[in-house]
Structure formats: C-alpha cells, structure tokens
Amino acid sequence: MLLPGSVTDKFYGTFPQILAAVSGTISAISDGMQYGWTSPTIPILLSEDTPWEVTPIQAEWLESILMIGACCGLPATMYLVDKVGRKKSLLISMLTTLLAWVIMAVAPRIEYVFVARFCAGMAGDMAFVAAPMYIAEVADQKIRGFLSSLIYVMMLTGILLVYCVAPFVPVWGPCLLGILINSIGLLIFPFQPDSPYYLLYKNQPEEAKQALKRLRQTEDVDAEFKDISLAIERQKTEKGRFQDLFLVPSNRKALTIMVMLNSSQHMSSISVMLMNLHSILAEAGSFYVAAHTGAIIFSATMFVAAMSASLAIDNFGRRFLLCTSGIIAGISLLIIAIYFNVKNSGVDISNISWLPLAMVILYAASFKFGIGLVPVVMTAELFPAKVKAFGMTLSDLCYVGFSVITLQIYHSLRHAFGIQVPFYIFACSCFCTVIFTICYIPETKGRTLEEIQMILKGEFNPKQNYTDGTNEIEDKSKEAYKNDAFVP
C-alpha cells in the first residue's frame, strides 16, 4: 500500500519524467568536468610533464575562457530556446560539447584548448538555460524541485569524476570520458517527449497532448491539458518584449531575485573553489592529506549534499535551504580567511593545519544544500512563458559574468594583499544572501507555475485554484496582469 506523502507515493507514475530529465541533463556531467578540469590539470600543465607549453598567465586564462564563452553564447541561447525549443537546444549543446572534447583530446597547442573551452562554455550556458526550462515544463509539481535540481547533481558528478581521474591519467584521458558521456545523451534524449508547454505555445495541441500522455503515463490528461492551455493563453496576452522584464513589476521582481541568487553563487566563491581547490589546499599547508585527495573529498561531499538537497527541496522549501546554507557557508569561509590571515602573519599553526580542509568540506556540504542548488530550481519557476527565455538568459549572464569577476577578484587580491582578503569578501556575500532571502524571496514550494505568477503579482489567494479551468479564474489572471502592467 502506498502511504500518502511517502517517497513511493511521490514518485509513483513519474518514470517517463525522470527518464526525460536524466537523459536531458546527462551532458551536464561533461559540463562539470569542463568546469573542474583546470583545478587538477593546471598543476600538470605548469610542470615539466606538460603536453603543451603553458605560461602562468595562460593557465589563469584557461579558467576564465570557459565563462567568457558562456557570456558570448547568451544571444544564441536566447534565440534558440524559443525558436527551436528546449529539447533541440539541449541536443545542440550536447553535440557542441562533444566536439570540444574531441578538439582538446587531439590539440597540438594550447591555443586549440582555448578555442575548445570557449565553445564548451557556450554549450554549457545553453544547457543550463534550456534544461531547467524543459524540466519545469515536463515535470509534475510534486517532483519539479527534485528534477530541476538534477542538472546540478549531474554537474557535480562531472566535477567529482574529473578530480578522481585527471591527476592520474594523461591529459587526453578526461576527454575520452567527456566524449562518451555526450554520446550517450545524443543516443537517448532525441527519443524523449518535447515540452507540452512549448508545443502548445507553438500551436501544436495534438503533439502537446500526446507528449503529456506519455509523460504522465495515462490517457486521462484532459484536466491538466486544459490547465496548461489556459495558462499559455493568459501568458500569450502578456507582452513578450525584452524591456518587459524591467517594466512589468512582477517580471522585475523575478529578475531581481534571480540576478541576486545567480550572482551570489559565485560571490560565495564556488568558481574559485572548484577551479583552484588544489592550489588553495596546497597553500593551506595541510600535513594530513594530499591536495588531490582533499579535492576528491570536497567534490564527493558536494555531490552527497546536492543529492540530499534535491530530495529535500520539495519538503523543506527554498527559503529555509537558502538561509541555512548561507549562514553555514559564510562561517566556513570566514574561518578559512582567519586561518590564512594568522598563517600569513608568521604564527606557527601547524597543529591546526587540518582546519582549512575541514572548513572546505563543511562549505561544500552547506553550499550545495542551498545557495548552490535552489537558484537553478527557482530560475525556471519565476518567469512567465512570454519572457522566460529573456529572463533566464539574463540571469545566466549574471551567473557566468560573476564567475569571471570572482576569479579576477581572487587572483588580483591574492597577489596584492594575501589569499585571506578574497575569502573575507566571499564570507560577507554569503551573509548578504541570507538577508536578501529573508526580506525579498517568496516561497515557491508546492506551487504551480501559474500560482507562482500570482504570488509575484501580489494577487495570490491560497484558497483560490488558479488553474481549475473556469472563466472566472481566467478573467482573474488577465485582470491581475492589467493591474501589474506598466502604463507609460
């Protein structure tokens, strides 16, 4: 017997949705490998065993070029997710990343690697915009948070994989794994259903209904199909211009939330950690474990934390996870900063050299339990269909932009004032995220996409069903938009 609220009940009848989400995000394993590739590989490239001639400046730019590629890929992402759809955009991303790994595997000079990582950044950006959109539109609301978080779990799997493999094999070794992973995605994902929301938005009702039947494993989808149709019809009455992100109050609030959350991820030092962890641990001077071992423990901790959070996010809610994560991550980074401050002042702290590794592990667990996971879930929840591509792409611009900014902050301040200074800044950012969450972010747990729009508009009534198919509710939605819209 299925118990109400049990895990079995929660996932009952959702296998097609899970398969679609897993196959659509499997390339994120490869993206995670690209993301974490520099941490174990740069020490090799700067050693005598390097396969290419690499200067220290080139090594630092190997980190940033991935995120610069992501920034440059934003216009293409914005165009493709609406023009060809979420599913086809994900397939394009997989193919591009596969080709990037091929180039890196056979590259005769470091310049080829720069080009490959630039292209991988463009593809990764497209995947991290298209995948949350696709999953939010195919998933049942009871598991939407769990499935939306899968892309980050996949990414962490890739980081863990490259940390475990790269220090012990030739430089082309991880490239073969990346090629294999993307090949699997390209073989499975084309056979998954497209988003019913997107198909209806493109005036393909029969295809949308068939996709919904396949995803829900039932022929009785008329009620949900009508709900989606009404939501799409209402959203089609709304303006879909880029400037409406700023002119319509509810869109502006959604954009503000996502800009702050995506920026806070990197201002909480995650890019710095993932791309420089081996050198950070080496500089900390731990006598207990080697840097590459500590990095593996770090990435494994992040993976476990993300898996736990993906299961908990639909039970505990977004705000609770963000606040808890921000406080613990901030304390961890503050202790790391103080440790380096004391160490660089000449005090002998060899008896507590275990502390940085312990704090790094605590940071890994706390960050991925909230700040590192919740934004990707909320990104696909907050924006209405008409401006979703614009909103998610602009949010992603802040995500990749602040990645480049934090890497430059880290390297510049570390060389000028010491490694402790950037960590003080990153700790403050975590605490600021907590304050912003408490003051500004609404709870979206257990709400339909239509209800979330009503919350942002300030028109939400917990007793009102916003998608029950009645004309009264449709009129209510349209009236809410009129009241919310910008009047020149």
Secondary structure as the mmCIF struct_conf table of DSSP 4:
data_model
#
loop_
_struct_conf.conf_type_id
_struct_conf.id
_struct_conf.beg_label_comp_id
_struct_conf.beg_label_asym_id
_struct_conf.beg_label_seq_id
_struct_conf.end_label_comp_id
_struct_conf.end_label_asym_id
_struct_conf.end_label_seq_id
HELX_LH_PP_P HELX_LH_PP_P1 LEU A 2 LEU A 3
TURN_TY1_P TURN_TY1_P1 PRO A 4 GLY A 5
BEND BEND1 SER A 6 SER A 6
HELX_RH_AL_P HELX_RH_AL_P1 VAL A 7 PHE A 11
TURN_TY1_P TURN_TY1_P2 TYR A 12 GLY A 13
HELX_RH_AL_P HELX_RH_AL_P2 PHE A 15 THR A 25
TURN_TY1_P TURN_TY1_P3 ILE A 26 ILE A 26
HELX_RH_AL_P HELX_RH_AL_P3 SER A 27 GLY A 36
TURN_TY1_P TURN_TY1_P4 TRP A 37 TRP A 37
HELX_RH_AL_P HELX_RH_AL_P4 THR A 38 LEU A 45
TURN_TY1_P TURN_TY1_P5 LEU A 46 LEU A 46
BEND BEND2 SER A 47 SER A 47
TURN_TY1_P TURN_TY1_P6 GLU A 48 ASP A 49
BEND BEND3 PRO A 51 TRP A 52
HELX_RH_AL_P HELX_RH_AL_P5 PRO A 56 CYS A 72
TURN_TY1_P TURN_TY1_P7 GLY A 73 GLY A 73
HELX_RH_AL_P HELX_RH_AL_P6 LEU A 74 LYS A 83
TURN_TY1_P TURN_TY1_P8 VAL A 84 VAL A 84
HELX_RH_AL_P HELX_RH_AL_P7 ARG A 86 VAL A 106
BEND BEND4 PRO A 108 ARG A 109
HELX_RH_AL_P HELX_RH_AL_P8 ILE A 110 VAL A 138
BEND BEND5 ALA A 139 ALA A 139
TURN_TY1_P TURN_TY1_P9 GLN A 141 ILE A 143
HELX_RH_AL_P HELX_RH_AL_P9 ARG A 144 SER A 148
TURN_TY1_P TURN_TY1_P10 SER A 149 SER A 149
HELX_RH_AL_P HELX_RH_AL_P10 LEU A 150 VAL A 165
HELX_RH_3T_P HELX_RH_3T_P1 ALA A 166 PHE A 168
BEND BEND6 VAL A 169 VAL A 169
TURN_TY1_P TURN_TY1_P11 VAL A 171 TRP A 172
HELX_RH_AL_P HELX_RH_AL_P11 GLY A 173 ILE A 188
HELX_RH_3T_P HELX_RH_3T_P2 PHE A 189 PHE A 191
BEND BEND7 GLN A 192 GLN A 192
HELX_LH_PP_P HELX_LH_PP_P2 PRO A 193 SER A 195
HELX_RH_AL_P HELX_RH_AL_P12 PRO A 196 TYR A 201
TURN_TY1_P TURN_TY1_P12 LYS A 202 ASN A 203
HELX_RH_AL_P HELX_RH_AL_P13 PRO A 205 ARG A 216
TURN_TY1_P TURN_TY1_P13 GLN A 217 GLN A 217
BEND BEND8 THR A 218 GLU A 219
HELX_RH_AL_P HELX_RH_AL_P14 ASP A 222 THR A 237
BEND BEND9 GLU A 238 GLU A 238
TURN_TY1_P TURN_TY1_P14 PHE A 242 GLN A 243
HELX_RH_AL_P HELX_RH_AL_P15 ASP A 244 LEU A 247
BEND BEND10 VAL A 248 VAL A 248
HELX_RH_AL_P HELX_RH_AL_P16 PRO A 249 MET A 267
TURN_TY1_P TURN_TY1_P15 SER A 268 SER A 269
HELX_RH_AL_P HELX_RH_AL_P17 ILE A 270 ALA A 284
TURN_TY1_P TURN_TY1_P16 GLY A 285 GLY A 285
BEND BEND11 PHE A 287 VAL A 289
HELX_RH_AL_P HELX_RH_AL_P18 ALA A 291 PHE A 316
HELX_RH_AL_P HELX_RH_AL_P19 ARG A 318 ASN A 344
TURN_TY1_P TURN_TY1_P17 SER A 345 GLY A 346
HELX_RH_3T_P HELX_RH_3T_P3 SER A 350 ILE A 352
TURN_TY1_P TURN_TY1_P18 SER A 353 TRP A 354
HELX_RH_AL_P HELX_RH_AL_P20 LEU A 355 LYS A 368
TURN_TY1_P TURN_TY1_P19 PHE A 369 LEU A 373
HELX_RH_AL_P HELX_RH_AL_P21 VAL A 374 LEU A 382
BEND BEND12 PHE A 383 PHE A 383
HELX_RH_AL_P HELX_RH_AL_P22 ALA A 385 PHE A 417
TURN_TY1_P TURN_TY1_P20 ILE A 419 ILE A 419
HELX_RH_AL_P HELX_RH_AL_P23 GLN A 420 TYR A 440
HELX_LH_PP_P HELX_LH_PP_P3 ILE A 441 GLU A 443
TURN_TY1_P TURN_TY1_P21 LYS A 445 GLY A 446
HELX_RH_AL_P HELX_RH_AL_P24 LEU A 449 LYS A 457
TURN_TY1_P TURN_TY1_P22 GLY A 458 GLY A 458
TURN_TY1_P TURN_TY1_P23 PRO A 462 LYS A 463
TURN_TY1_P TURN_TY1_P24 TYR A 466 THR A 467
BEND BEND13 ASP A 468 ASP A 468
HELX_RH_AL_P HELX_RH_AL_P25 ASN A 471 ASP A 484
BEND BEND14 ALA A 485 ALA A 485
#
